[in-house]
Amino acid sequence: MVAEYVTSIKAAWDLAKAIKTSADAIDDAQIKLQIAELISALADAKIEAAENAERISELERLLKNKSEMLFEGRLYYRILDGGNKDGPFCPTCFDKDDKGIRLQPNSEDRSYDDWRCHACGTYYDSST
Ligand SMILES: [Zn+2]
């Protein structure tokens, strides 16, 4: 999809340059106006392409984040290069907001819960 944008913008730009060359030769006001409109449309297309590229980059980051996460028991773990696990991470925050919030050992007097998310406040018992 990104490549189609780039190809289309390049084709339009090449066309604009060809039209400009013709306009310079015949000095036609109508053609010059059309060139101005074409260049304006190309500027819009370039902005849209840049915005889309940024959005695609963000989606790729989210997809990579998702693909690295393993749901095991009731918790998420990030699979590192080499297969080691990092974590655990809060399943509530990850499923709701795509945020990898590291769980903290629960130091409160609740021996049945091992972990607590300091972002959403949820307690987790990793033994179930
Ligand atoms: Zn959380």
Boltz pocket constraint, residues with backbone or C-beta under 6 A from the ligand:
constraints:
  - pocket:
      binder: B
      contacts: [[A, 90], [A, 91], [A, 92], [A, 93], [A, 94], [A, 101], [A, 117], [A, 118], [A, 119], [A, 120], [A, 121], [A, 122]]
      max_distance: 6.0
